[in-house]
Amino acid sequence: MPELMQPKAVQRTEAAGRHFSSIVELRRYTLHPGRRDDLIDLFDTHFLESQEACGMTVIGQFRDPDDPDAFVWLRGFEDMVTRHAALTAFYDGPVWSAHRDRANGTMIDSDNVLLLHPAESSSGFALPAARPASPTEAASPAVFQVVTYQLKRPADQGFRSYYSTSVAPLLQGRGDNPVAVFTSEHGENTFTRLPVRQNENVLAVFSRFDDESAHKTHRAALENDAAWLSEQTRLAAYLTGKPLMTRLLPTARSRLR
C-alpha cells in the first residue's frame, strides 16, 4: 500500500522541534452564546502548562470562525496507558479543581471528541519547541483546515491508498498544504470520565494556509475545477456522507500556529 503523501510540516528540519503524539484527541465543544473568549482565556492562562506538566501535549486551541459558539482543541499522548495517567493527574489535580466550575460554566456540550492516531509513522504533527509565552501576543494569521472523511470501513481497507494516489495530489496541486493526517483510534477509551465518539471510521486531514485569503483562494479553485468535481463520485463510494470541512483560527498561545 502506498504511504500517504508526507505532510509538509514533517519535512521541516528537526531544529524546528518535534512533538510527536501517537494518540490525539480532537475535541470540539459547544458553548453558551458569548462565552468562547471566556474559555479561551482560561485555557491560555491556566490549562496549557498545567496539562503538559501531567504528561500530555496541548497541540493547539482554536476559534471556528464559522461557529461563534464552538471551541476546538487538540491534545496528544504517547500511548493509551500514558493518556490514562496524564488525564487522571490533571483532572484530580489542583488546577482543574480551582477552575473547573468556570470552565464547565461556559459549555453546553463537551462530548464531541474523536480519538485518533497518525495514519503513517511520519504523518503526525511537527510542532515548535515552545508556544508563545503570553496571551497578549498577536495571534497567528494562519488558517488551519481540518477535513474529516467519515468512512464506511476502516481507512486502511482501501481508502488510505486511494486518498494518497488520487485525492491528495489533486488537492495539493490547488494549494492545499497538509500538516498531519490521522485515522480513528479504536483502542479502548482508557479514561471513561471523558466520553469519545466510538465505532466511527474517519480520516482527518489537517492543512495550514498562511492566511484567510490563501484559504479562500484554495476553496475557490476547487469550486470550478473539473478534475476535482469528477473525483467526487469515486470519493463518495468510500464515505457515509459529505466530507466535513472546518476552518480553525489559532488562539494567541496555540502551539500549532
Helices and strands as residue ranges (DSSP letters): G 8-11, G 14-16, E 23-31, H 36-42, I 43-47, H 49-52, E 57-63, E 70-77, H 80-91, H 94-104, E 107-118, E 143-150, H 159-162, I 163-167, H 168-172, E 178-184, E 202-209, H 212-223, H 226-236, E 244-250
